[in-house]
Amino acid sequence: MPANPSLLIRHPNLLLTLSLRCFSLSSAARPSRTLTLLRTCCSSSSSSSTANSNDNARSGRSGSLSSAPAHDLAQKIDVSQMFAFEEVDFPVLESEALFIRKAGEEIRDQLYCFEDRGNRRVALRPELTPSLARLVIQKGKSLSLPLKWFAVGQCWRYERMTRGRRREHYQWNMDIIGVPDVTAEAELISSIVTFFKRIGITASDVGFKVSSRKVLQEVLRSYSIPNELFGKVCIIIDKIEKVPIDEIKRELRSAELSDEAIEELLQVLSVKSLTKLEGWLF
């Protein structure tokens, strides 16, 4: 169970990663207002475009896009509009600090970053969510809630390439902002199910795994872990499938969690049924 609520879908001929996340964003312009943000994202590419995408990231050579990704993109846009989402776009080049604030200093090693002619540290966007959060905060009172936005954007990550994780990818975001109850989550799940049906993927092909940061918060609260450490712990937990478990434990200890709290936290994150989860929390 990752720290962020997520939906992980695997299919023999299609590898997609979707995230359904809840954030509380407090804008300086609207200190009394808390925005509830939910998001689904989908990174996808086809075997016919893999070589071109990787060559682009390494050498900057121009590539070609097959008809399959173009059809896939059209379906995403059509589904988004069918559910009454409005299209938005974000800069390809952003301040490096924007991504470091979300993921920590270590994210710098995964960015295509450099210093521009104005001596500013900038980076090619590795994802769309930080740009979305920045836009929501900047707009503040001018936004009329609730909002329903979607975006499909090209992103880059400087990391070792594996199946489903390439240096260049497209991310599909669908965001509902300003709806505090689960109807927004239900709508987002319904939209991605609609997309799957359109491209021929059924319940026999994929499964949904849903988790919640509230569970993580409850575990930390039971061990009197200060709220200000929550963000740091989330960043560490989000790496649980990427680095050895001993490294995760070491980082959690450095975040001032006791060995007892760490062991219980890891056990809760491995729970796969609501019955067992209730046993831990109640």
N, C-alpha and C positions, 0 to 999 in steps of 0.2 A: 504494500500500500504506500505509494509515494506521498510526499508531503502535500503536493498539489492534487486536487481532485482530477483524475485523468481517465481517459478511455483509451485502451491500447488494443489495436485491431491488427491481426496478422492474417494474411491470405497467401496461398502459394504463388499467385501471380501478381500480387499487389501488396506493397508494404506501406502502411499508413500509420502515422502516430497522431493521435488526437488528444487534446487537453481540454478539460472543462474546468475552469478555474474561477475562484471567487476572490476578489480583492476588496479592500476598503481603502478608498482614496480620499484623503482629506485635502481639499484645495485651500490655499491661503486666502484666496478670494472668497471662499465660501466655508469658513471654519466650522459652521454649525451643520453642514451638510455632509453626509457620508454616502458615497456612491458605491453601489453594489455592481460589480462587473463580472460577467460570465463570458467565457470564451471557448470556442473550439478552433483548433488549428489542424491543418493537414499538410504534411510535407510529402510530396510524391514525385516520382520520375519514372520513366520507362526505360527498358534496356536499350532501346534504339537511340535514346538521347544521352545515355550515360557517358560514353566516350567524349562526346562533344562538350558536355558540361564540365568534365574533369579537365579536359584540355584548356577550356576557357579559364578555369581557375588557376591553372599552372602557368599558362603562357600568354593569355590574352587573345588567342586566335579566335576568329569568328567561328560560330557553329551553326548547326541547323536544328530545327525543331520538327519532330515527326508529327503526323496527323493525330496520333493517339493522345499526346499531351494537350494538343489544341482542343480536341474533343472533350477531354477531361476538364480543362479550364472552362469551356463553355457550359458544361453541366454544373460546375460549382457556382458560376455566376447566375445561371438560370434558377437553381435551387434557392440561392440567397434572395433573389428578387421575388421568387414565389412566396417566400416567407416574409416579404415586406421589409427586407434589410436594405439600407441605403449604402451605396459604395463610397468608400473613402480611400485616400492614398497617403503615403508617408514618404519622407525623403529617403533616398537610397543611402546617402551619406549623413551620418549623425555624429554628435559629440561622443567621443570615446567614454566620457564620464557617465553618460546615460546608461550604458550597458553595465559598467562597473558598479553603479549604484544598485542595480538589480541582482547581479550574480557574484559580486566580489572581485577583488584584484586578479584572481587567477583566470578570469574570463579573458584577460588581455592576451593570453597565449593562444586563444581560439579565435581571435579577431584578425581581420585584414585591416590593420590600423597604421596610421602614419601621421606626420605633422604637415599641415598644409602651408601655403605661402604666407598665411597670416599667423604662423607659429601656434596654431590651434591643433590639439590632438583630436583626430576624427577617425571614424571607422565605417567600413561597409556594414550595413545592418545584418546581424546574424539571425534576427527574428523581428517580428512586428510589434509585439506587446509593449516594450518600453516606449516606443514612439506613440502608441495609442494612449498610454497612461499620461505621457507628457502633454498630448493634445487636449485630453479631458481636463487636466489641471489648468492649462493655459486658458482654455475657453471659459472655465468657471461659470459665472452667472449667466453667460450668454447662451448656455446650453439649455434646451427645453427637454426635460426628462419625461418619460424614458426615451432612450436612444436605442436604435437598432442599426448597427453598422457592420459592413463586411469589407474585407480587403483580400486581394490575392497579389502577393508581392514576391519578387525574387530576393533571396537572402544568401549570405555567404558565411561559412565557418571554416577557419583554418584548423583542421583536425585530421587525425588519421582516418582514412576512408574505410568503411566497412559496409556490409549490406544494410541498406536503408539510411546510412549516414554518409552523405557526400558533401563535398566542399561547396557545392552550389545546389540550391533547391528552391522550390516555390512553396510558400506557406499560405494557407487559406485560413483567414480569421473570420469568425462570426461573433459579434459582441452585442450583448444586451446590457445596457447601463441604466441603473436607476430602478430596477425591479427587485424588491427585497425578498420575495418568496420563491418557491421552487417552480413556479410556472415558467420562469425564464429557462431554467435548466431543462424542463420537459420539452420546451419548444426547440432548444438547441439539439437535444438528442433526437427529436423527431425529424429535424432537418437533415441530420447526418444519415439517419436511416433511409430517408427519402433519396438521398444521393446514392447510397449503396444500392438501393433497388434499381435505380436508373442505370447503373453500370453493371448490373447483373450479379451483385453480391447479396447473399441471403443469410439467414440465421444459421444455416448449416456451415457457412464459411467463416464467420467471425463471431467473436464474443466481446462483451463490454465489461470492463473492470472499472468500478466507480469507487473513489475514496474521498476523504474530506480532511481539510486542515483542522477542522474543529476537533477531530479525534486527537490529533497531535497536540493541540492546545490543551485539551483536557488532561492528557498524560503529563505534560510539563507542569500544569497547574497543581496536580496531585503531589508533585515533588517540590513545590514552591519555587519553581524556576521563574525568574523575573520576566515580565512581558517583553522587556527590551531585548531579550536574548532570542525571542521567537523567530525573528527574521534570519538571524545567523544560523540557528538550528535547521530551519527550512532549507537554506542553501546547502548545508552539509548533507541532509537527508536526500535531497534531490540527486545527489551523486551516488546513491546506494547501489545502482546497477552498473556504475561506470568504474568504480575503484574498489580495491579489496576491502572486506569488512573490517579488518584490523585498522586500516587507514581511517575509515568512518568513525570507529571507536576513539581513535587517537584525537581526531578533530573535535568530537563531542566532549571529550575530557578537557580539551583546551578551551571549550566554550563553557566550562565550569559545571558540567553535568556529572553527577556521581556515577560510579560503576553500576549501582543498583538501578538508577534512572535510565541509564543507557541500555541495560539488558531488557528492562520492561518495555522501553520505547521500541526496540528492535523486534521484540516479540509481538507487540501490538501491530506493527507495520507489516508483519507476515500473516496476520489473520485474514482468512478468506471467507468467513461466514459471519452474518449478523449476530447469530446466537453466541458465538465465541467472543465477538466484540463486546456484547452486552456483559458477558462474564468479566471482562477486564475493567469495564467502566462503571459498573453498578454493583 
